[in-house]
Amino acid sequence: MIKPLDKNVLVKSQEIKTLGGIYLPQTDIDFFVVVGVGKNVMEVKEGNVVIINQAASKLIKYQNENYYLVKEENILGIVEE
């Protein structure tokens, strides 16, 4: 697995299911699940669902999966249920 450093956060696209049971394609959503955090990250933790500024992130392809590496300051919000 990739271990982010400093204030970086590793996120992965989150598949979203609507209340009606319909899955939204990943191209239509901006929700990501946090899968790794650097040691200086203060606001988010692994497992949080977040909204990020994709323009300020780095796409990483690892083991046939797409991840994004983003600085904590480019996380726009945490989705709370």
Buried (B, 14 or more C-beta within 10 A) or exposed (E): EEEBEEBBBBBBBBEBEEEEEEEEEBEEBBBBBBBBBBEEBEEBEEEBBBBBEEEEBEEEEEEEEEBBBBBBEBBEEEEEE
